[in-house]
Amino acid sequence: TQYSKTVLYRRFDITDLLKSGKNTVTAEMGNGFFNETVHIWHWEAASWRSSPKLIADIVIEYDDGTAETISTDEGWLVTLDGPITANSIYYGETYDARRKTFSWKNAVYTEAPDGMLKEQYMPPIRRINTFAPEKVERLPDGAFVITAPEMVTGWAKIRLDAPEGKEVYITYNERLTDDGHVRKIGRHEGRDGDWFPLNYIQHDCFISG
């Protein structure tokens, strides 16, 4: 999406999520292509790049035919203290499980992208299946190589028992190096490394809490 021309929005039916009494609406925002930092195809130089922003309307339709709209405004609360400290479609995500306490403050109005709002009709990406690994191999340096039974788009679900602050890196790729490790792409290293100078791609970091 060229955000200077078009900004897509999504519509959700939240009826079944409501309960009697108080209800809380939360939204977790990531960079997406709106604030991508990777240098390939010059995403980092896009004219619309900015911090993630949110606009939302909650439309309540009553049995008597009337309707009420609750819109995002300065009364909503925001925080930068969440456990996801970095995210990129290309580079991956850093999740710090030690960040359990959030400091909240009121939202502020900010300048919107120049593009016109348009509803997104393309189906969202959903998890449609899970499977066990075909093989798990531990290398002499302690790294694990987990082989999927088929080529997929997805992520690994790992149960971890580690001391607080332990950093665990998960690298996804289709090939291995000569010493049996998963091949990393980026940081000016080897073939295609100059395309992704800031970090390795498809490279997630989990910090245990």
Rosetta blueprint (number, residue, H / E / L):
1 T L
2 Q L
3 Y L
4 S L
5 K L
6 T E
7 V E
8 L E
9 Y E
10 R L
11 R L
12 F L
13 D L
14 I L
15 T H
16 D H
17 L H
18 L L
19 K L
20 S L
21 G L
22 K L
23 N L
24 T L
25 V L
26 T L
27 A L
28 E L
29 M L
30 G L
31 N L
32 G L
33 F L
34 F L
35 N L
36 E L
37 T L
38 V L
39 H L
40 I H
41 W H
42 H H
43 W H
44 E H
45 A H
46 A L
47 S L
48 W L
49 R L
50 S L
51 S L
52 P L
53 K L
54 L L
55 I L
56 A L
57 D E
58 I E
59 V E
60 I E
61 E E
62 Y L
63 D L
64 D L
65 G L
66 T L
67 A E
68 E E
69 T E
70 I E
71 S E
72 T L
73 D L
74 E L
75 G L
76 W L
77 L E
78 V E
79 T L
80 L L
81 D L
82 G L
83 P L
84 I E
85 T E
86 A E
87 N E
88 S E
89 I L
90 Y L
91 Y L
92 G E
93 E E
94 T E
95 Y E
96 D E
97 A L
98 R L
99 R L
100 K L
101 T L
102 F L
103 S L
104 W L
105 K E
106 N E
107 A L
108 V L
109 Y L
110 T L
111 E L
112 A L
113 P L
114 D L
115 G L
116 M E
117 L E
118 K E
119 E E
120 Q L
121 Y L
122 M L
123 P L
124 P L
125 I L
126 R L
127 R L
128 I L
129 N L
130 T L
131 F L
132 A L
133 P L
134 E L
135 K E
136 V E
137 E E
138 R E
139 L L
140 P L
141 D L
142 G L
143 A L
144 F E
145 V E
146 I E
147 T E
148 A L
149 P L
150 E L
151 M L
152 V L
153 T L
154 G L
155 W L
156 A L
157 K L
158 I L
159 R L
160 L L
161 D L
162 A L
163 P L
164 E L
165 G L
166 K L
167 E E
168 V E
169 Y E
170 I E
171 T E
172 Y L
173 N L
174 E L
175 R L
176 L E
177 T L
178 D L
179 D L
180 G L
181 H L
182 V E
183 R L
184 K L
185 I L
186 G E
187 R L
188 H L
189 E E
190 G L
191 R L
192 D L
193 G H
194 D H
195 W H
196 F L
197 P L
198 L L
199 N L
200 Y E
201 I L
202 Q L
203 H E
204 D E
205 C E
206 F E
207 I E
208 S L
209 G L
